[in-house]
Amino acid sequence: MRNALAHAGKSGRRIVSAFIATAFARQAPEAASQQWPSVADQVRPKLPQLATLM
């Protein structure tokens, strides 16, 4: 999480944290694995380096 937020900058930390939390909120590991690429696609337009990290 710390590495991801470092790519977000101060203004985007809250939003990036919320996006990533959606993947961690999944109860089944399979569901989290499916959510992770979706989160990366959502942040890709504004934070391409973060999406690559994810």
CHARMM-style PDB file with segment names, atoms N, HN, CA, C and O in Angstrom:
ATOM      1  N   MET     1       0.835  -1.183   0.000  1.00  0.00      PROA
ATOM      2  CA  MET     1       0.000   0.000   0.000  1.00  0.00      PROA
ATOM      3  C   MET     1       0.882   1.250   0.000  1.00  0.00      PROA
ATOM      4  O   MET     1       0.593   2.222  -0.698  1.00  0.00      PROA
ATOM      5  N   ARG     2       1.941   1.217   0.775  1.00  0.00      PROA
ATOM      6  HN  ARG     2       2.176   0.428   1.342  1.00  0.00      PROA
ATOM      7  CA  ARG     2       2.834   2.374   0.858  1.00  0.00      PROA
ATOM      8  C   ARG     2       3.447   2.684  -0.504  1.00  0.00      PROA
ATOM      9  O   ARG     2       3.530   3.848  -0.895  1.00  0.00      PROA
ATOM     10  N   ASN     3       3.875   1.659  -1.222  1.00  0.00      PROA
ATOM     11  HN  ASN     3       3.808   0.713  -0.904  1.00  0.00      PROA
ATOM     12  CA  ASN     3       4.452   1.870  -2.544  1.00  0.00      PROA
ATOM     13  C   ASN     3       3.420   2.421  -3.520  1.00  0.00      PROA
ATOM     14  O   ASN     3       3.731   3.290  -4.335  1.00  0.00      PROA
ATOM     15  N   ALA     4       2.210   1.924  -3.438  1.00  0.00      PROA
ATOM     16  HN  ALA     4       1.957   1.218  -2.777  1.00  0.00      PROA
ATOM     17  CA  ALA     4       1.150   2.408  -4.322  1.00  0.00      PROA
ATOM     18  C   ALA     4       0.842   3.870  -4.039  1.00  0.00      PROA
ATOM     19  O   ALA     4       0.696   4.666  -4.967  1.00  0.00      PROA
ATOM     20  N   LEU     5       0.744   4.223  -2.777  1.00  0.00      PROA
ATOM     21  HN  LEU     5       0.863   3.577  -2.024  1.00  0.00      PROA
ATOM     22  CA  LEU     5       0.423   5.603  -2.422  1.00  0.00      PROA
ATOM     23  C   LEU     5       1.565   6.553  -2.775  1.00  0.00      PROA
ATOM     24  O   LEU     5       1.327   7.739  -3.005  1.00  0.00      PROA
ATOM     25  N   ALA     6       2.782   6.061  -2.820  1.00  0.00      PROA
ATOM     26  HN  ALA     6       2.976   5.098  -2.633  1.00  0.00      PROA
ATOM     27  CA  ALA     6       3.912   6.902  -3.226  1.00  0.00      PROA
ATOM     28  C   ALA     6       3.767   7.335  -4.679  1.00  0.00      PROA
ATOM     29  O   ALA     6       4.227   8.416  -5.047  1.00  0.00      PROA
ATOM     30  N   HSD     7       3.141   6.518  -5.502  1.00  0.00      PROA
ATOM     31  HN  HSD     7       2.767   5.640  -5.202  1.00  0.00      PROA
ATOM     32  CA  HSD     7       2.917   6.860  -6.906  1.00  0.00      PROA
ATOM     33  C   HSD     7       1.723   7.803  -7.079  1.00  0.00      PROA
ATOM     34  O   HSD     7       1.587   8.449  -8.118  1.00  0.00      PROA
ATOM     35  N   ALA     8       0.878   7.879  -6.086  1.00  0.00      PROA
ATOM     36  HN  ALA     8       0.989   7.354  -5.242  1.00  0.00      PROA
ATOM     37  CA  ALA     8      -0.356   8.654  -6.209  1.00  0.00      PROA
ATOM     38  C   ALA     8      -0.163  10.139  -5.965  1.00  0.00      PROA
ATOM     39  O   ALA     8      -0.937  10.947  -6.479  1.00  0.00      PROA
ATOM     40  N   GLY     9       0.833  10.518  -5.208  1.00  0.00      PROA
ATOM     41  HN  GLY     9       1.462   9.862  -4.790  1.00  0.00      PROA
ATOM     42  CA  GLY     9       0.976  11.922  -4.856  1.00  0.00      PROA
ATOM     43  C   GLY     9       0.023  12.282  -3.727  1.00  0.00      PROA
ATOM     44  O   GLY     9      -0.872  11.512  -3.380  1.00  0.00      PROA
ATOM     45  N   LYS    10       0.230  13.456  -3.165  1.00  0.00      PROA
ATOM     46  HN  LYS    10       0.957  14.081  -3.447  1.00  0.00      PROA
ATOM     47  CA  LYS    10      -0.582  13.853  -2.012  1.00  0.00      PROA
ATOM     48  C   LYS    10      -2.058  13.983  -2.343  1.00  0.00      PROA
ATOM     49  O   LYS    10      -2.909  13.565  -1.557  1.00  0.00      PROA
ATOM     50  N   SER    11      -2.371  14.556  -3.494  1.00  0.00      PROA
ATOM     51  HN  SER    11      -1.680  14.895  -4.133  1.00  0.00      PROA
ATOM     52  CA  SER    11      -3.772  14.816  -3.814  1.00  0.00      PROA
ATOM     53  C   SER    11      -4.549  13.550  -4.166  1.00  0.00      PROA
ATOM     54  O   SER    11      -5.769  13.524  -4.005  1.00  0.00      PROA
ATOM     55  N   GLY    12      -3.883  12.506  -4.640  1.00  0.00      PROA
ATOM     56  HN  GLY    12      -2.892  12.527  -4.771  1.00  0.00      PROA
ATOM     57  CA  GLY    12      -4.589  11.311  -5.068  1.00  0.00      PROA
ATOM     58  C   GLY    12      -4.566  10.156  -4.098  1.00  0.00      PROA
ATOM     59  O   GLY    12      -5.120   9.098  -4.394  1.00  0.00      PROA
ATOM     60  N   ARG    13      -3.948  10.326  -2.957  1.00  0.00      PROA
ATOM     61  HN  ARG    13      -3.498  11.186  -2.717  1.00  0.00      PROA
ATOM     62  CA  ARG    13      -3.795   9.217  -2.009  1.00  0.00      PROA
ATOM     63  C   ARG    13      -5.123   8.673  -1.505  1.00  0.00      PROA
ATOM     64  O   ARG    13      -5.300   7.460  -1.394  1.00  0.00      PROA
ATOM     65  N   ARG    14      -6.029   9.544  -1.206  1.00  0.00      PROA
ATOM     66  HN  ARG    14      -5.885  10.530  -1.296  1.00  0.00      PROA
ATOM     67  CA  ARG    14      -7.317   9.098  -0.659  1.00  0.00      PROA
ATOM     68  C   ARG    14      -8.092   8.278  -1.695  1.00  0.00      PROA
ATOM     69  O   ARG    14      -8.680   7.250  -1.358  1.00  0.00      PROA
ATOM     70  N   ILE    15      -8.093   8.721  -2.934  1.00  0.00      PROA
ATOM     71  HN  ILE    15      -7.615   9.556  -3.208  1.00  0.00      PROA
ATOM     72  CA  ILE    15      -8.825   8.020  -3.990  1.00  0.00      PROA
ATOM     73  C   ILE    15      -8.170   6.681  -4.294  1.00  0.00      PROA
ATOM     74  O   ILE    15      -8.850   5.662  -4.407  1.00  0.00      PROA
ATOM     75  N   VAL    16      -6.845   6.685  -4.428  1.00  0.00      PROA
ATOM     76  HN  VAL    16      -6.292   7.513  -4.337  1.00  0.00      PROA
ATOM     77  CA  VAL    16      -6.126   5.442  -4.714  1.00  0.00      PROA
ATOM     78  C   VAL    16      -6.319   4.456  -3.574  1.00  0.00      PROA
ATOM     79  O   VAL    16      -6.504   3.263  -3.814  1.00  0.00      PROA
ATOM     80  N   SER    17      -6.279   4.925  -2.366  1.00  0.00      PROA
ATOM     81  HN  SER    17      -6.128   5.894  -2.171  1.00  0.00      PROA
ATOM     82  CA  SER    17      -6.493   4.067  -1.216  1.00  0.00      PROA
ATOM     83  C   SER    17      -7.885   3.428  -1.260  1.00  0.00      PROA
ATOM     84  O   SER    17      -8.036   2.246  -0.952  1.00  0.00      PROA
ATOM     85  N   ALA    18      -8.874   4.191  -1.633  1.00  0.00      PROA
ATOM     86  HN  ALA    18      -8.751   5.152  -1.883  1.00  0.00      PROA
ATOM     87  CA  ALA    18     -10.241   3.670  -1.722  1.00  0.00      PROA
ATOM     88  C   ALA    18     -10.355   2.626  -2.829  1.00  0.00      PROA
ATOM     89  O   ALA    18     -11.001   1.595  -2.642  1.00  0.00      PROA
ATOM     90  N   PHE    19      -9.734   2.885  -3.981  1.00  0.00      PROA
ATOM     91  HN  PHE    19      -9.210   3.722  -4.133  1.00  0.00      PROA
ATOM     92  CA  PHE    19      -9.765   1.913  -5.076  1.00  0.00      PROA
ATOM     93  C   PHE    19      -9.120   0.596  -4.658  1.00  0.00      PROA
ATOM     94  O   PHE    19      -9.674  -0.476  -4.902  1.00  0.00      PROA
ATOM     95  N   ILE    20      -7.965   0.674  -4.038  1.00  0.00      PROA
ATOM     96  HN  ILE    20      -7.514   1.545  -3.840  1.00  0.00      PROA
ATOM     97  CA  ILE    20      -7.249  -0.531  -3.631  1.00  0.00      PROA
ATOM     98  C   ILE    20      -8.018  -1.260  -2.531  1.00  0.00      PROA
ATOM     99  O   ILE    20      -8.022  -2.490  -2.484  1.00  0.00      PROA
ATOM    100  N   ALA    21      -8.660  -0.513  -1.660  1.00  0.00      PROA
ATOM    101  HN  ALA    21      -8.657   0.486  -1.698  1.00  0.00      PROA
ATOM    102  CA  ALA    21      -9.439  -1.131  -0.581  1.00  0.00      PROA
ATOM    103  C   ALA    21     -10.574  -1.990  -1.120  1.00  0.00      PROA
ATOM    104  O   ALA    21     -10.976  -2.954  -0.468  1.00  0.00      PROA
ATOM    105  N   THR    22     -11.104  -1.656  -2.310  1.00  0.00      PROA
ATOM    106  HN  THR    22     -10.778  -0.873  -2.839  1.00  0.00      PROA
ATOM    107  CA  THR    22     -12.181  -2.472  -2.884  1.00  0.00      PROA
ATOM    108  C   THR    22     -11.691  -3.886  -3.186  1.00  0.00      PROA
ATOM    109  O   THR    22     -12.445  -4.850  -3.060  1.00  0.00      PROA
ATOM    110  N   ALA    23     -10.429  -4.004  -3.584  1.00  0.00      PROA
ATOM    111  HN  ALA    23      -9.816  -3.220  -3.686  1.00  0.00      PROA
ATOM    112  CA  ALA    23      -9.881  -5.343  -3.853  1.00  0.00      PROA
ATOM    113  C   ALA    23      -9.636  -6.094  -2.551  1.00  0.00      PROA
ATOM    114  O   ALA    23      -9.903  -7.293  -2.469  1.00  0.00      PROA
ATOM    115  N   PHE    24      -9.131  -5.404  -1.535  1.00  0.00      PROA
ATOM    116  HN  PHE    24      -8.914  -4.430  -1.601  1.00  0.00      PROA
ATOM    117  CA  PHE    24      -8.859  -6.058  -0.262  1.00  0.00      PROA
ATOM    118  C   PHE    24     -10.135  -6.374   0.510  1.00  0.00      PROA
ATOM    119  O   PHE    24     -10.102  -7.199   1.424  1.00  0.00      PROA
ATOM    120  N   ALA    25     -11.240  -5.751   0.175  1.00  0.00      PROA
ATOM    121  HN  ALA    25     -11.266  -5.081  -0.567  1.00  0.00      PROA
ATOM    122  CA  ALA    25     -12.495  -5.991   0.878  1.00  0.00      PROA
ATOM    123  C   ALA    25     -13.172  -7.289   0.438  1.00  0.00      PROA
ATOM    124  O   ALA    25     -14.092  -7.768   1.100  1.00  0.00      PROA
ATOM    125  N   ARG    26     -12.722  -7.844  -0.661  1.00  0.00      PROA
ATOM    126  HN  ARG    26     -11.974  -7.455  -1.199  1.00  0.00      PROA
ATOM    127  CA  ARG    26     -13.304  -9.094  -1.147  1.00  0.00      PROA
ATOM    128  C   ARG    26     -12.962 -10.223  -0.184  1.00  0.00      PROA
ATOM    129  O   ARG    26     -11.844 -10.304   0.323  1.00  0.00      PROA
ATOM    130  N   GLN    27     -13.928 -11.085   0.059  1.00  0.00      PROA
ATOM    131  HN  GLN    27     -14.837 -11.019  -0.353  1.00  0.00      PROA
ATOM    132  CA  GLN    27     -13.715 -12.164   1.016  1.00  0.00      PROA
ATOM    133  C   GLN    27     -12.984 -13.346   0.405  1.00  0.00      PROA
ATOM    134  O   GLN    27     -12.177 -13.988   1.076  1.00  0.00      PROA
ATOM    135  N   ALA    28     -13.251 -13.635  -0.838  1.00  0.00      PROA
ATOM    136  HN  ALA    28     -13.907 -13.113  -1.383  1.00  0.00      PROA
ATOM    137  CA  ALA    28     -12.598 -14.768  -1.500  1.00  0.00      PROA
ATOM    138  C   ALA    28     -11.368 -14.292  -2.265  1.00  0.00      PROA
ATOM    139  O   ALA    28     -11.421 -13.259  -2.932  1.00  0.00      PROA
ATOM    140  N   PRO    29     -10.283 -15.015  -2.179  1.00  0.00      PROA
ATOM    141  CA  PRO    29      -9.078 -14.614  -2.918  1.00  0.00      PROA
ATOM    142  C   PRO    29      -9.316 -14.516  -4.423  1.00  0.00      PROA
ATOM    143  O   PRO    29      -8.714 -13.680  -5.097  1.00  0.00      PROA
ATOM    144  N   GLU    30     -10.184 -15.362  -4.943  1.00  0.00      PROA
ATOM    145  HN  GLU    30     -10.673 -16.041  -4.396  1.00  0.00      PROA
ATOM    146  CA  GLU    30     -10.489 -15.321  -6.380  1.00  0.00      PROA
ATOM    147  C   GLU    30     -11.172 -14.010  -6.748  1.00  0.00      PROA
ATOM    148  O   GLU    30     -10.886 -13.430  -7.796  1.00  0.00      PROA
ATOM    149  N   ALA    31     -12.057 -13.549  -5.904  1.00  0.00      PROA
ATOM    150  HN  ALA    31     -12.289 -14.020  -5.052  1.00  0.00      PROA
ATOM    151  CA  ALA    31     -12.753 -12.287  -6.156  1.00  0.00      PROA
ATOM    152  C   ALA    31     -11.783 -11.112  -6.098  1.00  0.00      PROA
ATOM    153  O   ALA    31     -11.890 -10.174  -6.888  1.00  0.00      PROA
ATOM    154  N   ALA    32     -10.850 -11.164  -5.177  1.00  0.00      PROA
ATOM    155  HN  ALA    32     -10.762 -11.927  -4.536  1.00  0.00      PROA
ATOM    156  CA  ALA    32      -9.845 -10.099  -5.087  1.00  0.00      PROA
ATOM    157  C   ALA    32      -8.958 -10.102  -6.322  1.00  0.00      PROA
ATOM    158  O   ALA    32      -8.603  -9.044  -6.841  1.00  0.00      PROA
ATOM    159  N   SER    33      -8.601 -11.286  -6.789  1.00  0.00      PROA
ATOM    160  HN  SER    33      -8.889 -12.146  -6.367  1.00  0.00      PROA
ATOM    161  CA  SER    33      -7.778 -11.385  -7.996  1.00  0.00      PROA
ATOM    162  C   SER    33      -8.497 -10.837  -9.214  1.00  0.00      PROA
ATOM    163  O   SER    33      -7.858 -10.289 -10.112  1.00  0.00      PROA
ATOM    164  N   GLN    34      -9.800 -10.974  -9.261  1.00  0.00      PROA
ATOM    165  HN  GLN    34     -10.319 -11.419  -8.531  1.00  0.00      PROA
ATOM    166  CA  GLN    34     -10.579 -10.437 -10.371  1.00  0.00      PROA
ATOM    167  C   GLN    34     -10.736  -8.924 -10.254  1.00  0.00      PROA
ATOM    168  O   GLN    34     -10.790  -8.233 -11.271  1.00  0.00      PROA
ATOM    169  N   GLN    35     -10.809  -8.407  -9.054  1.00  0.00      PROA
ATOM    170  HN  GLN    35     -10.764  -8.969  -8.228  1.00  0.00      PROA
ATOM    171  CA  GLN    35     -10.994  -6.972  -8.828  1.00  0.00      PROA
ATOM    172  C   GLN    35      -9.708  -6.193  -9.103  1.00  0.00      PROA
ATOM    173  O   GLN    35      -9.771  -5.050  -9.555  1.00  0.00      PROA
ATOM    174  N   TRP    36      -8.556  -6.783  -8.843  1.00  0.00      PROA
ATOM    175  HN  TRP    36      -8.505  -7.712  -8.476  1.00  0.00      PROA
ATOM    176  CA  TRP    36      -7.270  -6.087  -8.944  1.00  0.00      PROA
ATOM    177  C   TRP    36      -7.029  -5.494 -10.334  1.00  0.00      PROA
ATOM    178  O   TRP    36      -6.669  -4.319 -10.411  1.00  0.00      PROA
ATOM    179  N   PRO    37      -7.205  -6.233 -11.443  1.00  0.00      PROA
ATOM    180  CA  PRO    37      -7.003  -5.628 -12.766  1.00  0.00      PROA
ATOM    181  C   PRO    37      -8.000  -4.512 -13.056  1.00  0.00      PROA
ATOM    182  O   PRO    37      -7.676  -3.554 -13.758  1.00  0.00      PROA
ATOM    183  N   SER    38      -9.197  -4.634 -12.525  1.00  0.00      PROA
ATOM    184  HN  SER    38      -9.460  -5.412 -11.955  1.00  0.00      PROA
ATOM    185  CA  SER    38     -10.191  -3.584 -12.710  1.00  0.00      PROA
ATOM    186  C   SER    38      -9.753  -2.291 -12.043  1.00  0.00      PROA
ATOM    187  O   SER    38      -9.923  -1.207 -12.600  1.00  0.00      PROA
ATOM    188  N   VAL    39      -9.192  -2.409 -10.853  1.00  0.00      PROA
ATOM    189  HN  VAL    39      -9.054  -3.290 -10.400  1.00  0.00      PROA
ATOM    190  CA  VAL    39      -8.681  -1.238 -10.143  1.00  0.00      PROA
ATOM    191  C   VAL    39      -7.524  -0.621 -10.927  1.00  0.00      PROA
ATOM    192  O   VAL    39      -7.450   0.599 -11.070  1.00  0.00      PROA
ATOM    193  N   ALA    40      -6.637  -1.448 -11.428  1.00  0.00      PROA
ATOM    194  HN  ALA    40      -6.697  -2.439 -11.312  1.00  0.00      PROA
ATOM    195  CA  ALA    40      -5.501  -0.949 -12.214  1.00  0.00      PROA
ATOM    196  C   ALA    40      -5.992  -0.207 -13.453  1.00  0.00      PROA
ATOM    197  O   ALA    40      -5.430   0.827 -13.815  1.00  0.00      PROA
ATOM    198  N   ASP    41      -7.023  -0.715 -14.100  1.00  0.00      PROA
ATOM    199  HN  ASP    41      -7.480  -1.555 -13.806  1.00  0.00      PROA
ATOM    200  CA  ASP    41      -7.571  -0.049 -15.288  1.00  0.00      PROA
ATOM    201  C   ASP    41      -8.202   1.291 -14.941  1.00  0.00      PROA
ATOM    202  O   ASP    41      -8.159   2.221 -15.746  1.00  0.00      PROA
ATOM    203  N   GLN    42      -8.781   1.401 -13.763  1.00  0.00      PROA
ATOM    204  HN  GLN    42      -8.816   0.646 -13.108  1.00  0.00      PROA
ATOM    205  CA  GLN    42      -9.410   2.655 -13.352  1.00  0.00      PROA
ATOM    206  C   GLN    42      -8.387   3.753 -13.084  1.00  0.00      PROA
ATOM    207  O   GLN    42      -8.656   4.924 -13.353  1.00  0.00      PROA
ATOM    208  N   VAL    43      -7.227   3.396 -12.563  1.00  0.00      PROA
ATOM    209  HN  VAL    43      -7.009   2.445 -12.344  1.00  0.00      PROA
ATOM    210  CA  VAL    43      -6.220   4.411 -12.249  1.00  0.00      PROA
ATOM    211  C   VAL    43      -5.262   4.662 -13.416  1.00  0.00      PROA
ATOM    212  O   VAL    43      -4.526   5.648 -13.399  1.00  0.00      PROA
ATOM    213  N   ARG    44      -5.257   3.793 -14.421  1.00  0.00      PROA
ATOM    214  HN  ARG    44      -5.855   2.992 -14.434  1.00  0.00      PROA
ATOM    215  CA  ARG    44      -4.318   3.880 -15.525  1.00  0.00      PROA
ATOM    216  C   ARG    44      -4.332   5.227 -16.252  1.00  0.00      PROA
ATOM    217  O   ARG    44      -3.250   5.728 -16.560  1.00  0.00      PROA
ATOM    218  N   PRO    45      -5.482   5.852 -16.550  1.00  0.00      PROA
ATOM    219  CA  PRO    45      -5.442   7.122 -17.290  1.00  0.00      PROA
ATOM    220  C   PRO    45      -4.660   8.239 -16.581  1.00  0.00      PROA
ATOM    221  O   PRO    45      -3.956   9.010 -17.233  1.00  0.00      PROA
ATOM    222  N   LYS    46      -4.780   8.326 -15.274  1.00  0.00      PROA
ATOM    223  HN  LYS    46      -5.353   7.699 -14.745  1.00  0.00      PROA
ATOM    224  CA  LYS    46      -4.117   9.413 -14.548  1.00  0.00      PROA
ATOM    225  C   LYS    46      -2.797   8.998 -13.913  1.00  0.00      PROA
ATOM    226  O   LYS    46      -1.913   9.831 -13.714  1.00  0.00      PROA
ATOM    227  N   LEU    47      -2.661   7.719 -13.596  1.00  0.00      PROA
ATOM    228  HN  LEU    47      -3.379   7.042 -13.758  1.00  0.00      PROA
ATOM    229  CA  LEU    47      -1.461   7.235 -12.901  1.00  0.00      PROA
ATOM    230  C   LEU    47      -0.939   5.962 -13.575  1.00  0.00      PROA
ATOM    231  O   LEU    47      -1.046   4.875 -13.007  1.00  0.00      PROA
ATOM    232  N   PRO    48      -0.382   6.086 -14.766  1.00  0.00      PROA
ATOM    233  CA  PRO    48       0.057   4.882 -15.486  1.00  0.00      PROA
ATOM    234  C   PRO    48       1.152   4.094 -14.757  1.00  0.00      PROA
ATOM    235  O   PRO    48       1.196   2.868 -14.856  1.00  0.00      PROA
ATOM    236  N   GLN    49       2.023   4.777 -14.037  1.00  0.00      PROA
ATOM    237  HN  GLN    49       1.987   5.773 -13.956  1.00  0.00      PROA
ATOM    238  CA  GLN    49       3.082   4.064 -13.301  1.00  0.00      PROA
ATOM    239  C   GLN    49       2.491   3.210 -12.187  1.00  0.00      PROA
ATOM    240  O   GLN    49       2.967   2.104 -11.931  1.00  0.00      PROA
ATOM    241  N   LEU    50       1.472   3.712 -11.536  1.00  0.00      PROA
ATOM    242  HN  LEU    50       1.086   4.611 -11.744  1.00  0.00      PROA
ATOM    243  CA  LEU    50       0.807   2.942 -10.489  1.00  0.00      PROA
ATOM    244  C   LEU    50       0.113   1.721 -11.086  1.00  0.00      PROA
ATOM    245  O   LEU    50       0.185   0.627 -10.526  1.00  0.00      PROA
ATOM    246  N   ALA    51      -0.548   1.905 -12.205  1.00  0.00      PROA
ATOM    247  HN  ALA    51      -0.607   2.793 -12.660  1.00  0.00      PROA
ATOM    248  CA  ALA    51      -1.226   0.779 -12.852  1.00  0.00      PROA
ATOM    249  C   ALA    51      -0.222  -0.298 -13.242  1.00  0.00      PROA
ATOM    250  O   ALA    51      -0.515  -1.488 -13.128  1.00  0.00      PROA
ATOM    251  N   THR    52       0.957   0.109 -13.701  1.00  0.00      PROA
ATOM    252  HN  THR    52       1.194   1.075 -13.794  1.00  0.00      PROA
ATOM    253  CA  THR    52       1.989  -0.861 -14.045  1.00  0.00      PROA
ATOM    254  C   THR    52       2.480  -1.572 -12.789  1.00  0.00      PROA
ATOM    255  O   THR    52       2.715  -2.780 -12.826  1.00  0.00      PROA
ATOM    256  N   LEU    53       2.637  -0.866 -11.700  1.00  0.00      PROA
ATOM    257  HN  LEU    53       2.446   0.115 -11.670  1.00  0.00      PROA
ATOM    258  CA  LEU    53       3.052  -1.464 -10.437  1.00  0.00      PROA
ATOM    259  C   LEU    53       2.045  -2.517  -9.976  1.00  0.00      PROA
ATOM    260  O   LEU    53       2.419  -3.579  -9.477  1.00  0.00      PROA
ATOM    261  N   MET    54       0.777  -2.205 -10.152  1.00  0.00      PROA
ATOM    262  HN  MET    54       0.473  -1.343 -10.558  1.00  0.00      PROA
ATOM    263  CA  MET    54      -0.275  -3.110  -9.709  1.00  0.00      PROA
ATOM    264  C   MET    54      -0.296  -4.344 -10.555  1.00  0.00      PROA
ATOM    265  OT1 MET    54      -1.120  -5.230 -10.333  1.00  0.00      PROA
TER     266      MET     54
END
